[in-house]
Amino acid sequence: MVQGRGSANQAAKFTIALLLCLLVCLEKVDAATYTVGGSNGWTFNMANWPRGKRFRAGDVLVFNYDSTIHNVVAVNRGGYTNCITPAGAKVYNSGKDQVKLAKGLNFFICNTAGHCESGMKIAITAV
C-alpha cells in the first residue's frame, strides 16, 4: 500500500513531538537537588557552603530551617551585598522551601534582623 504525503507529514510531526518530549524529560532528570547547609540546614555562616559544587540552571536548592525564626528571600546583588529586601523580592517561609535555580547569579538571604549580616546568605552561580 502506498502512503500519501499526508501520512509522511504526520509521521514527521509525531517524531518532532516525541523528540521535544524527550528533551524536556532529560532536562528534568539531569537536575540535581542540593540541601543548603547539608545536615545543618539553612543557618549562619553559609558563605562557604556553595564552594566546590557545580550548579546548573534547573537544579533545586532545598532550604531546611526553623520557620519561626528564619526565612529565605531571593534577592538581587544589591540585596545580597547590603542585606536588604528589595521591593517585590520573593520571600519563602515554610521551613522546607524548594527553589529552582535560574541560569546566572542567584542570591538568597534571611531577612530576620541581623541574620544576613551574620552570614545567613549565599550566592550561587548556575551555568
GROMACS elastic network, one bead per residue, 0.5 to 0.9 nm:
[ bonds ]
;  ai    aj funct       b0    kb
    3     6     6  0.79303   500
    3     7     6  0.63212   500
    3     8     6  0.74712   500
    4     7     6  0.58387   500
    4     8     6  0.69510   500
    5     8     6  0.51666   500
    5     9     6  0.62596   500
    5    10     6  0.87014   500
    6     9     6  0.51834   500
    6    10     6  0.62694   500
    6    11     6  0.87067   500
    7    11     6  0.61530   500
    7    12     6  0.86246   500
    8    11     6  0.50916   500
    8    12     6  0.62271   500
    8    13     6  0.86561   500
    9    12     6  0.50964   500
    9    13     6  0.61705   500
    9    14     6  0.85671   500
   10    13     6  0.50816   500
   10    14     6  0.60777   500
   10    15     6  0.85493   500
   11    14     6  0.50750   500
   11    15     6  0.61224   500
   11    16     6  0.86553   500
   12    15     6  0.50902   500
   12    16     6  0.62170   500
   12    17     6  0.86036   500
   13    16     6  0.51808   500
   13    17     6  0.61390   500
   13    18     6  0.85552   500
   14    17     6  0.51003   500
   14    18     6  0.60868   500
   14    19     6  0.86349   500
   15    18     6  0.50694   500
   15    19     6  0.62061   500
   15    20     6  0.86756   500
   16    19     6  0.51283   500
   16    20     6  0.62301   500
   16    21     6  0.86783   500
   17    20     6  0.51591   500
   17    21     6  0.62704   500
   17    22     6  0.87065   500
   18    21     6  0.51418   500
   18    22     6  0.62645   500
   18    23     6  0.87428   500
   19    22     6  0.50546   500
   19    23     6  0.62329   500
   19    24     6  0.87294   500
   20    23     6  0.51137   500
   20    24     6  0.63181   500
   20    25     6  0.86742   500
   21    24     6  0.52005   500
   21    25     6  0.62072   500
   21    26     6  0.86134   500
   22    25     6  0.50636   500
   22    26     6  0.60344   500
   22    27     6  0.85677   500
   23    26     6  0.51205   500
   23    27     6  0.62046   500
   23    28     6  0.87925   500
   24    27     6  0.52388   500
   24    28     6  0.65397   500
   24    29     6  0.88293   500
   25    28     6  0.52484   500
   25    29     6  0.62244   500
   25    30     6  0.86287   500
   26    30     6  0.60115   500
   26    31     6  0.87586   500
   27    30     6  0.51902   500
   27    31     6  0.65644   500
   27    58     6  0.79682   500
   28    31     6  0.54213   500
   28    32     6  0.88076   500
   28    58     6  0.76314   500
   28    59     6  0.88156   500
   29    32     6  0.80999   500
   30    58     6  0.85713   500
   30    59     6  0.83103   500
   31    56     6  0.73771   500
   31    57     6  0.79348   500
   31    58     6  0.56965   500
   31    60     6  0.72159   500
   32    55     6  0.80987   500
   32    56     6  0.80276   500
   32    58     6  0.78733   500
   32    60     6  0.62773   500
   32    61     6  0.86056   500
   33    59     6  0.58281   500
   33    61     6  0.59118   500
   33    62     6  0.71112   500
   34    37     6  0.88122   500
   34    38     6  0.79366   500
   34    59     6  0.76987   500
   34    60     6  0.62197   500
   34    62     6  0.59961   500
   34    63     6  0.87700   500
   35    38     6  0.52731   500
   35    39     6  0.77964   500
   35    41     6  0.70272   500
   35    42     6  0.85087   500
   35    60     6  0.84948   500
   35    61     6  0.58926   500
   35    63     6  0.62294   500
   35    64     6  0.74664   500
   36    39     6  0.84258   500
   36    40     6  0.83467   500
   36    41     6  0.57646   500
   36    42     6  0.58163   500
   36    43     6  0.89091   500
   36    46     6  0.85156   500
   36    49     6  0.74248   500
   36    50     6  0.83297   500
   36    61     6  0.63119   500
   36    62     6  0.58754   500
   36    63     6  0.54757   500
   36    64     6  0.73707   500
   37    40     6  0.54160   500
   37    42     6  0.54363   500
   37    43     6  0.71382   500
   37    46     6  0.68533   500
   37    49     6  0.61747   500
   37    50     6  0.87359   500
   37    63     6  0.80674   500
   37    64     6  0.84829   500
   38    41     6  0.55235   500
   38    42     6  0.82488   500
   38    49     6  0.84655   500
   39    64     6  0.89569   500
   40    43     6  0.71391   500
   40    64     6  0.84632   500
   40    65     6  0.87826   500
   41    62     6  0.87355   500
   41    63     6  0.65418   500
   41    64     6  0.50336   500
   41    65     6  0.59691   500
   42    46     6  0.76020   500
   42    62     6  0.88653   500
   42    63     6  0.56725   500
   42    64     6  0.56649   500
   42    65     6  0.54578   500
   42    66     6  0.87447   500
   42    70     6  0.85293   500
   42    71     6  0.88966   500
   42    72     6  0.86025   500
   42   110     6  0.89547   500
   42   120     6  0.74715   500
   42   121     6  0.88554   500
   43    46     6  0.66694   500
   43    64     6  0.88827   500
   43    65     6  0.72656   500
   43    70     6  0.83868   500
   43   110     6  0.88233   500
   43   115     6  0.86510   500
   43   119     6  0.82018   500
   43   120     6  0.57955   500
   43   121     6  0.85995   500
   44    47     6  0.87139   500
   44   115     6  0.70759   500
   44   116     6  0.79668   500
   44   118     6  0.61164   500
   44   119     6  0.51263   500
   44   121     6  0.78100   500
   45    48     6  0.75738   500
   45    49     6  0.85430   500
   45   118     6  0.66066   500
   45   120     6  0.57781   500
   45   121     6  0.77176   500
   46    49     6  0.54217   500
   46    50     6  0.81536   500
   46   119     6  0.58505   500
   46   120     6  0.57045   500
   46   121     6  0.60561   500
   46   122     6  0.61597   500
   47    50     6  0.71213   500
   47    51     6  0.83561   500
   47   119     6  0.65248   500
   47   120     6  0.76935   500
   47   121     6  0.64706   500
   47   122     6  0.53999   500
   47   123     6  0.74804   500
   48    51     6  0.55425   500
   48   122     6  0.82010   500
   49    52     6  0.83489   500
   49    53     6  0.85077   500
   49   122     6  0.78264   500
   50    53     6  0.57145   500
   50    54     6  0.82950   500
   50    55     6  0.86852   500
   50   122     6  0.75101   500
   50   123     6  0.76818   500
   50   124     6  0.66997   500
   51    54     6  0.84227   500
   54   125     6  0.83448   500
   54   126     6  0.74965   500
   54   127     6  0.81776   500
   55    58     6  0.86875   500
   55    59     6  0.66230   500
   55   101     6  0.81995   500
   55   124     6  0.74545   500
   55   125     6  0.65989   500
   55   127     6  0.64843   500
   56    59     6  0.56066   500
   56   101     6  0.72966   500
   56   102     6  0.80995   500
   56   103     6  0.70076   500
   56   104     6  0.88462   500
   56   125     6  0.79196   500
   57    60     6  0.86726   500
   57   100     6  0.76730   500
   57   101     6  0.52153   500
   57   104     6  0.76722   500
   57   125     6  0.87603   500
   57   126     6  0.51506   500
   57   127     6  0.58214   500
   58   100     6  0.55066   500
   58   101     6  0.52235   500
   58   102     6  0.63542   500
   58   103     6  0.77833   500
   58   126     6  0.84048   500
   59    99     6  0.83441   500
   59   100     6  0.57108   500
   59   101     6  0.55274   500
   59   102     6  0.82968   500
   59   126     6  0.82118   500
   60    98     6  0.62896   500
   60    99     6  0.54297   500
   60   101     6  0.60709   500
   61    97     6  0.79929   500
   61    98     6  0.55968   500
   61    99     6  0.51681   500
   61   100     6  0.63715   500
   61   101     6  0.72655   500
   62    96     6  0.66956   500
   62    97     6  0.56516   500
   62    99     6  0.65399   500
   62   100     6  0.89672   500
   63    71     6  0.89433   500
   63    72     6  0.76515   500
   63    95     6  0.68957   500
   63    96     6  0.55668   500
   63    97     6  0.50996   500
   63    98     6  0.63994   500
   63    99     6  0.80660   500
   64    67     6  0.87160   500
   64    94     6  0.87094   500
   64    95     6  0.53410   500
   64    97     6  0.67668   500
   64    98     6  0.89813   500
   65    68     6  0.87936   500
   65    69     6  0.84123   500
   65    70     6  0.66811   500
   65    71     6  0.76584   500
   65    94     6  0.84867   500
   65    96     6  0.67637   500
   65    97     6  0.88288   500
   66    69     6  0.59036   500
   66    70     6  0.59991   500
   66    71     6  0.81298   500
   66    94     6  0.86131   500
   66    95     6  0.55972   500
   66    96     6  0.87929   500
   67    70     6  0.51678   500
   67    71     6  0.61338   500
   67    93     6  0.58311   500
   67    94     6  0.60163   500
   67    96     6  0.84416   500
   68    71     6  0.83428   500
   68    93     6  0.86088   500
   68    95     6  0.83759   500
   69   112     6  0.72312   500
   70    93     6  0.74354   500
   70    95     6  0.78553   500
   70   110     6  0.62002   500
   70   111     6  0.76603   500
   70   112     6  0.61669   500
   70   115     6  0.81970   500
   71    91     6  0.71541   500
   71    92     6  0.58932   500
   71    94     6  0.77383   500
   71    95     6  0.71263   500
   71   109     6  0.79882   500
   71   110     6  0.52302   500
   71   111     6  0.68293   500
   71   112     6  0.72042   500
   72    90     6  0.83938   500
   72    91     6  0.59127   500
   72    92     6  0.50481   500
   72    93     6  0.64411   500
   72    95     6  0.86671   500
   72    97     6  0.80381   500
   72   108     6  0.63821   500
   72   109     6  0.57129   500
   72   111     6  0.73193   500
   72   121     6  0.87369   500
   73    85     6  0.73700   500
   73    89     6  0.66804   500
   73    90     6  0.57165   500
   73    92     6  0.60735   500
   73    93     6  0.86209   500
   73   107     6  0.82817   500
   73   108     6  0.54064   500
   73   109     6  0.52417   500
   73   110     6  0.59918   500
   73   111     6  0.68695   500
   74    79     6  0.87776   500
   74    80     6  0.88747   500
   74    85     6  0.85029   500
   74    89     6  0.60360   500
   74    90     6  0.54225   500
   74    91     6  0.66154   500
   74    92     6  0.82069   500
   74   106     6  0.74522   500
   74   107     6  0.58121   500
   74   109     6  0.67527   500
   75    78     6  0.77551   500
   75    79     6  0.53467   500
   75    80     6  0.62798   500
   75    84     6  0.82340   500
   75    85     6  0.65842   500
   75    86     6  0.67739   500
   75    89     6  0.58310   500
   75    90     6  0.74618   500
   75   106     6  0.76986   500
   75   107     6  0.54006   500
   75   108     6  0.57799   500
   75   109     6  0.71582   500
   76    79     6  0.52425   500
   76    80     6  0.62936   500
   76    81     6  0.87242   500
   76    85     6  0.87273   500
   76    86     6  0.76624   500
   76    89     6  0.83096   500
   76   105     6  0.85986   500
   76   106     6  0.75200   500
   76   107     6  0.60804   500
   76   108     6  0.83042   500
   77    80     6  0.50512   500
   77    81     6  0.60437   500
   77    82     6  0.84299   500
   77   105     6  0.83423   500
   77   106     6  0.83708   500
   77   107     6  0.66568   500
   77   123     6  0.86776   500
   78    81     6  0.51345   500
   78    82     6  0.58458   500
   78    83     6  0.78028   500
   78    84     6  0.76318   500
   78    86     6  0.83200   500
   79    82     6  0.53652   500
   79    83     6  0.52359   500
   79    85     6  0.56342   500
   79    86     6  0.61809   500
   79   107     6  0.81575   500
   79   108     6  0.86717   500
   79   109     6  0.81413   500
   80    83     6  0.51893   500
   80    84     6  0.69394   500
   80    85     6  0.84123   500
   80   107     6  0.61369   500
   80   108     6  0.68305   500
   80   109     6  0.65275   500
   80   116     6  0.82527   500
   80   121     6  0.71369   500
   80   122     6  0.79898   500
   80   123     6  0.78092   500
   81    84     6  0.80967   500
   82    85     6  0.89664   500
   82   116     6  0.89046   500
   82   117     6  0.84850   500
   83   109     6  0.71477   500
   83   110     6  0.84303   500
   83   111     6  0.72596   500
   83   114     6  0.87882   500
   83   115     6  0.88190   500
   83   116     6  0.56902   500
   83   117     6  0.65087   500
   83   121     6  0.84475   500
   84   109     6  0.85387   500
   84   111     6  0.71056   500
   84   116     6  0.85601   500
   85    88     6  0.83603   500
   85    89     6  0.64097   500
   85   109     6  0.84908   500
   85   111     6  0.68854   500
   86    89     6  0.55944   500
   88    91     6  0.89150   500
   92    95     6  0.80026   500
   92    96     6  0.89209   500
   92    97     6  0.65161   500
   92    98     6  0.89410   500
   93    96     6  0.79478   500
   93    97     6  0.72376   500
   94    97     6  0.59020   500
  101   104     6  0.85011   500
  101   105     6  0.87797   500
  101   106     6  0.68612   500
  101   124     6  0.84044   500
  101   125     6  0.87127   500
  101   126     6  0.67486   500
  102   105     6  0.75825   500
  102   106     6  0.69081   500
  102   125     6  0.87759   500
  102   126     6  0.67017   500
  102   127     6  0.86411   500
  103   106     6  0.80553   500
  103   125     6  0.74231   500
  103   126     6  0.50227   500
  103   127     6  0.55817   500
  104   124     6  0.80692   500
  104   125     6  0.52968   500
  104   126     6  0.50612   500
  104   127     6  0.61424   500
  105   123     6  0.69987   500
  105   124     6  0.57685   500
  105   126     6  0.64515   500
  105   127     6  0.89157   500
  106   122     6  0.83147   500
  106   123     6  0.57939   500
  106   124     6  0.50164   500
  106   125     6  0.61434   500
  106   126     6  0.75297   500
  107   121     6  0.75480   500
  107   122     6  0.59640   500
  107   124     6  0.63089   500
  107   125     6  0.87412   500
  108   120     6  0.84951   500
  108   121     6  0.54818   500
  108   122     6  0.53921   500
  108   123     6  0.64935   500
  108   124     6  0.84285   500
  109   115     6  0.82287   500
  109   116     6  0.57664   500
  109   119     6  0.85962   500
  109   120     6  0.59621   500
  109   122     6  0.65976   500
  109   123     6  0.88705   500
  110   113     6  0.84464   500
  110   114     6  0.88184   500
  110   115     6  0.60000   500
  110   116     6  0.54383   500
  110   120     6  0.58074   500
  110   121     6  0.64408   500
  111   114     6  0.76704   500
  111   115     6  0.65198   500
  111   116     6  0.61982   500
  111   120     6  0.86870   500
  112   115     6  0.55876   500
  112   116     6  0.74383   500
  113   116     6  0.76373   500
  113   117     6  0.84074   500
  114   117     6  0.52374   500
  114   118     6  0.62005   500
  114   120     6  0.89511   500
  115   119     6  0.66556   500
  115   120     6  0.54964   500
  115   121     6  0.83219   500
  116   119     6  0.52203   500
  116   121     6  0.56232   500
  117   120     6  0.70430   500
  117   121     6  0.83006   500
  118   121     6  0.84990   500
  119   122     6  0.81340   500
